[in-house]
Amino acid sequence: MTDNRQRTSTGLHEDAQAGAVAALPTGEQLTEAAHQHISDDIKVKFAGGDTFLVVLRERVDEFFSSTGRRRRDCTEMYVKTAAIALWVIVSYVLLVAWATTWWQALLLSTSLGLAMAGVGFNIQHDGGHSAYSSRKWVNSLMAMTLDLLGGSSYIWKRTHNLVHHSFTNITGHDGDIDLSPLGRLSPHQKRFAFHRLQHVYLWVLYGFVTFKWQFFDDILGIVTERIGKTRLPRPRGWQLFVFLSGKLLFVSLAFVIPMLLHPWHVVLLFFFAASFVQGLMLSVVFQLAHCVQEADFPMPREGTGRMENAWAVHQVETTVDFARRNRFVTWYTGSLNHQIEHHLFPQICHVNYPAIAELMEETCRDFGVRYSSHQTLRAPVGAHYRWLRQMGRPTTAAVT
């Protein structure tokens, strides 16, 4: 695949980031771009005539015009970035240079894990979606915070932005719902006998997700040039420099510097604690929005690859909001509890999602699109638990 083609497919959002919402790429353009990175015998094709999306974008444009709110480069986001960065720095410095007892180290490891997840939810996520700023270099810089956390902004942009956001909850296409063989999140996935207990053990395994991409997925993806069905051209030039530098900085901050001051086994123990908290938070927030009973798991028709709904309707009906009125949850998760709004407007800074949520819900009612939302945080946690239990039962064999 040529570098030019990579720029074309991954830059669809960025090309429109300075313009109006109505100028953003269509569902067809997004899925076509995603298909350039996926090995598929048959391409997924969403239904045409997405009038719902056209009207919704017009209404959101009107909202920003009438209120004078900024789509990106929001003061609130800059202040939030400083607060989260300070949280990370203070937690890290105190953990490495101050803590002398196990309980101090455990508390600070937990704080650091929560803070690192906060970086992912807020700073990295907005930067990776070109939603942080109208300046491309600012978005890239914010996206690179994932590299400091041991991940890869290069890989994330392809597997998350293009694939997950194009083929949400489509089994075999959306890698974010594929935990096989350890977990079964979709009725279209193969069930194993041990899935009977997944509603118990998966909550523990969620904490290991960061270990998986820090030490396994990213490296294997670069070596094999593939993550799941997603083709992954090896990074070159600046992208390769960022990838390698990120891994080096991560290892230095996570292991080398702490081991200069503490025994290696102590460093590993509390690294595990911080990383486990981070992984648990990142995993659960995603699962509450997509892997619950209210979310659809549609499949394309065999032979044609056609989906029943248009792309925007598909996004709404495969996604669920939660705890929208909980200000702390909204602040900490980077408004990812407004997941429907995010899926349709990923290029808008997340601090705006609460303001457009009612407009989104009203437009869904006008077009007869099912809009699902849990009012509390407890409700989606219970819904995900029930979904895991349902998917683990023998009575829910894979649907073909």
C-alpha positions in Angstrom: 0.0 0.0 0.0 1.4 3.4 -0.9 2.0 6.1 1.6 -0.3 8.3 -0.4 -3.2 5.8 0.0 -2.5 5.7 3.7 -2.7 9.5 3.9 -6.0 9.5 1.9 -7.7 6.9 4.1 -6.5 8.1 7.5 -6.9 11.7 6.7 -10.6 11.9 5.9 -11.5 13.3 9.3 -8.5 15.7 9.3 -9.4 17.1 5.9 -12.7 18.4 7.2 -11.6 19.3 10.7 -11.6 23.0 10.2 -14.9 23.2 8.4 -18.6 22.8 9.3 -20.0 19.5 10.6 -22.0 19.1 7.4 -18.7 18.9 5.5 -17.5 15.9 7.3 -17.0 12.6 5.4 -20.1 10.4 4.8 -20.6 6.9 6.1 -19.8 5.6 2.6 -16.4 7.5 2.5 -15.5 6.2 6.0 -16.3 2.6 5.3 -14.5 2.7 1.9 -11.4 4.1 3.7 -11.6 1.4 6.3 -11.8 -1.3 3.7 -8.4 -0.2 2.4 -7.0 -1.5 5.7 -9.1 -4.7 6.0 -8.8 -8.1 4.4 -12.4 -8.9 3.3 -13.7 -11.2 0.7 -16.9 -9.1 0.6 -17.1 -5.4 1.5 -19.7 -4.2 4.0 -22.1 -1.8 2.3 -24.5 0.3 4.4 -27.9 1.3 3.1 -28.0 4.5 1.2 -30.2 7.6 1.6 -28.8 8.7 5.0 -31.2 11.6 5.4 -31.0 11.2 9.2 -27.3 12.1 9.2 -27.8 15.0 6.8 -30.4 16.6 9.0 -28.5 15.8 12.2 -25.4 17.5 10.9 -27.4 20.5 9.8 -28.9 20.9 13.3 -25.6 20.5 15.0 -24.1 23.1 12.7 -26.9 25.4 13.6 -26.3 24.8 17.3 -22.7 25.8 17.1 -23.5 28.8 14.9 -26.2 30.1 17.2 -24.4 29.5 20.5 -20.9 30.6 19.4 -19.3 27.5 20.9 -16.1 26.2 19.5 -15.9 22.8 18.0 -12.3 22.4 18.9 -9.6 24.4 20.7 -11.9 24.7 23.7 -10.6 26.5 26.8 -12.2 23.9 29.0 -10.3 21.2 27.2 -6.9 23.0 27.7 -7.6 23.4 31.4 -8.7 19.8 31.7 -5.5 18.7 30.0 -3.4 20.6 32.4 -5.3 19.1 35.4 -4.9 15.5 34.1 -1.3 16.0 33.3 -0.6 17.3 36.8 -2.5 14.3 38.2 -0.2 11.9 36.3 3.0 13.7 37.2 2.2 14.1 40.9 1.1 10.5 41.2 4.2 9.2 39.4 6.7 11.4 41.3 5.2 10.5 44.7 5.1 6.8 43.8 8.7 6.7 42.6 10.4 9.2 44.9 8.3 9.4 48.1 6.4 6.3 48.9 8.1 4.2 51.6 5.3 1.8 52.7 3.2 -0.7 50.8 0.0 1.1 51.4 1.4 4.4 50.2 2.6 2.7 47.0 -0.7 0.9 46.5 -2.7 4.1 46.8 -0.4 6.0 44.5 -0.3 3.1 42.0 -4.1 3.2 41.9 -4.1 7.0 41.5 -1.5 6.7 38.7 -3.6 4.0 36.9 -6.7 6.1 37.1 -4.8 9.1 35.9 -3.3 7.2 32.9 -6.8 6.0 32.0 -7.9 9.7 32.2 -5.2 10.6 29.7 -6.5 7.9 27.3 -10.2 8.9 27.7 -9.6 12.6 27.3 -6.3 13.9 25.8 -5.2 11.0 23.6 -8.7 10.2 22.4 -9.5 13.7 21.3 -6.1 14.1 19.7 -6.4 10.8 17.9 -9.7 11.8 16.4 -8.5 15.2 15.4 -11.0 16.6 17.8 -8.6 18.4 20.2 -7.6 21.2 17.9 -8.0 22.6 14.4 -4.2 22.4 14.2 -3.0 19.0 12.9 0.3 19.1 14.8 -1.5 19.7 18.1 -3.8 16.7 17.5 -0.8 14.6 16.7 1.0 15.7 19.8 -2.0 14.9 22.0 -2.5 11.5 20.3 1.2 10.7 21.1 0.4 10.6 24.8 -0.7 7.0 24.0 2.9 6.2 23.1 4.0 7.5 26.5 1.6 5.0 28.0 3.2 2.2 26.2 0.7 2.0 23.3 0.9 3.2 19.7 -0.9 6.2 18.2 0.0 4.9 14.8 -1.7 1.5 15.4 -4.7 3.0 17.3 -5.5 5.4 14.5 -6.0 2.4 12.1 -7.7 -0.1 14.3 -9.9 2.3 16.2 -10.6 5.3 14.1 -11.1 3.5 10.8 -12.3 0.0 11.7 -14.2 0.3 14.9 -15.9 3.6 14.0 -16.9 2.2 10.6 -18.0 -1.3 11.4 -19.2 -0.9 15.0 -20.4 -4.2 16.6 -20.2 -6.1 13.3 -18.7 -9.5 14.2 -15.6 -10.3 12.2 -15.0 -6.7 11.3 -14.9 -4.7 14.6 -11.9 -6.0 16.4 -12.9 -4.1 19.6 -15.6 -6.7 20.3 -13.3 -9.7 19.6 -11.9 -11.3 22.8 -11.9 -14.8 21.4 -11.2 -17.4 22.6 -11.3 -16.0 26.1 -14.5 -14.1 25.9 -17.7 -14.0 23.8 -19.2 -10.6 23.4 -21.4 -11.1 20.3 -24.1 -13.7 19.5 -22.4 -14.3 16.2 -19.1 -15.5 17.9 -18.3 -19.2 18.6 -19.2 -20.3 22.2 -16.8 -22.4 24.3 -17.9 -24.3 27.4 -15.8 -22.1 29.7 -17.7 -19.0 28.6 -20.3 -20.1 31.0 -18.3 -18.3 33.7 -17.2 -15.3 31.6 -19.5 -12.9 33.5 -17.2 -13.6 36.5 -13.6 -13.9 35.1 -13.7 -11.3 32.3 -13.9 -8.5 34.8 -10.5 -9.6 36.0 -9.1 -10.1 32.5 -10.1 -6.6 31.5 -7.4 -5.4 33.8 -4.8 -7.1 31.6 -5.7 -5.3 28.4 -3.0 -2.7 28.7 -0.3 -5.4 29.2 -1.6 -7.1 26.1 -1.1 -4.1 23.8 2.0 -2.8 25.5 4.0 -6.0 25.3 2.3 -8.2 22.7 -0.3 -6.7 20.2 1.8 -3.7 19.1 5.0 -5.6 18.5 3.3 -8.6 16.8 1.3 -6.2 14.7 4.4 -4.4 13.4 6.2 -7.7 12.8 3.2 -9.4 11.0 1.8 -6.2 9.4 -1.6 -7.2 10.7 -3.8 -6.9 13.8 -6.7 -9.3 13.4 -8.2 -8.5 9.9 -6.7 -5.1 9.8 -3.7 -4.6 7.5 -1.0 -2.7 9.2 1.7 -1.3 7.0 4.9 -1.0 9.0 5.6 2.6 10.1 8.4 4.4 8.4 10.3 7.6 8.8 8.7 9.9 11.5 6.0 7.3 12.3 8.7 4.7 13.1 10.6 7.2 15.1 7.5 8.0 17.2 6.7 4.3 17.7 10.3 3.3 18.8 10.8 6.5 20.9 7.4 5.9 22.6 8.3 2.3 23.6 11.8 3.5 24.8 10.3 6.3 26.9 7.6 4.0 28.3 10.1 1.4 29.4 12.4 4.1 30.9 9.5 5.6 32.9 7.9 2.4 33.9 10.9 0.3 34.8 14.4 1.8 34.4 14.0 5.0 36.5 12.0 3.2 39.3 14.6 0.4 39.5 17.3 2.9 40.2 15.5 3.6 43.5 13.7 0.4 44.4 14.2 -3.4 44.1 13.1 -4.8 40.8 10.3 -7.0 42.3 8.8 -4.0 44.0 8.8 -2.0 40.8 7.1 -4.9 38.9 4.5 -5.3 41.6 3.3 -1.7 41.6 3.7 -1.4 37.9 1.2 -4.3 37.7 -1.1 -2.5 40.1 -1.2 0.8 38.1 -1.5 -1.0 34.8 -4.3 -3.2 36.0 -6.3 -0.3 37.2 -5.7 1.5 33.9 -6.7 -1.5 31.8 -9.9 -2.2 33.9 -11.1 1.4 33.5 -10.4 1.6 29.8 -12.1 -1.8 29.1 -15.2 -1.3 31.2 -16.0 2.1 29.8 -15.9 0.7 26.3 -18.0 -2.4 27.2 -20.7 -0.3 28.8 -21.3 1.5 25.6 -21.3 -1.4 23.1 -21.6 -4.8 24.8 -24.9 -4.6 26.6 -28.4 -5.9 25.9 -29.7 -2.7 24.4 -27.0 -2.6 21.7 -27.5 -4.3 18.3 -25.0 -6.7 16.8 -26.2 -6.7 13.1 -24.5 -8.7 10.4 -24.2 -8.0 6.6 -26.2 -10.2 4.2 -24.3 -13.2 2.9 -23.0 -12.8 -0.6 -23.7 -9.1 -0.9 -22.3 -7.6 2.4 -25.2 -5.2 2.6 -26.4 -3.9 5.9 -30.0 -3.2 6.7 -29.5 0.3 8.0 -27.6 3.4 6.8 -24.3 4.0 8.5 -25.5 6.7 10.9 -28.5 4.7 12.0 -26.2 1.7 12.5 -23.9 3.8 14.8 -26.8 4.9 17.0 -28.4 1.5 17.3 -25.1 -0.3 18.1 -24.2 2.2 20.8 -25.6 3.1 24.2 -25.1 6.2 26.3 -24.9 6.1 30.1 -24.9 8.3 33.2 -25.2 11.4 31.0 -26.2 13.7 34.0 -23.3 12.5 36.2 -20.8 15.3 35.9 -17.9 13.4 37.4 -18.4 10.4 35.0 -18.7 12.8 32.1 -15.5 14.7 33.1 -13.4 11.6 33.9 -14.4 9.5 30.8 -13.9 12.3 28.3 -17.7 12.3 27.7 -17.4 8.7 26.5 -20.6 8.1 28.4 -22.0 10.2 25.5 -20.9 7.4 23.2 -23.6 7.9 20.5 -22.7 11.6 20.1 -19.0 10.6 19.9 -19.6 8.0 17.2 -21.5 10.4 14.9 -19.3 13.4 15.7 -15.8 12.1 16.6 -14.1 15.3 15.2 -15.9 17.5 17.8 -14.1 18.1 21.1 -15.8 15.9 23.7 -16.6 18.8 26.1 -19.4 19.6 23.6 -21.2 16.3 23.7 -23.4 17.0 26.8 -24.6 20.2 25.0 -25.7 18.3 21.8 -27.1 15.2 23.5 -30.7 16.3 23.7 -30.5 17.6 20.1 -29.2 14.2 19.1 -32.0 12.4 21.0 -34.7 14.6 19.5 -33.5 14.0 16.0 -33.5 10.3 16.6 -37.1 10.5 17.7 -38.0 12.6 14.6 -36.6 9.8 12.3 -37.7 6.8 14.4 -34.2 5.8 15.2 -33.8 3.9 18.5 -31.7 5.9 21.0 -30.7 4.0 24.0 -29.4 5.5 27.3 -28.9 4.3 30.8 -29.6 7.0 33.3 -27.1 5.9 36.0 -23.7 4.3 36.1 -24.9 1.2 37.9 -27.5 0.3 35.2 -25.0 -0.3 32.4 -22.6 -2.2 34.7 -25.5 -4.5 35.4 -26.5 -4.7 31.8 -23.0 -5.7 30.8 -22.9 -8.3 33.5 -26.2 -9.8 32.2 -25.0 -9.6 28.6 -21.8 -11.6 29.5 -23.9 -14.2 31.3 -26.3 -14.5 28.4 -23.5 -14.9 25.8 -21.9 -17.6 28.0 -25.0 -19.8 28.1 -25.4 -22.8 25.9 -28.8 -21.6 24.7 -27.1 -18.7 22.8 -25.1 -20.7 20.3 -23.5 -18.7 17.5 -26.0 -17.1 15.1 -25.1 -17.5 11.4 
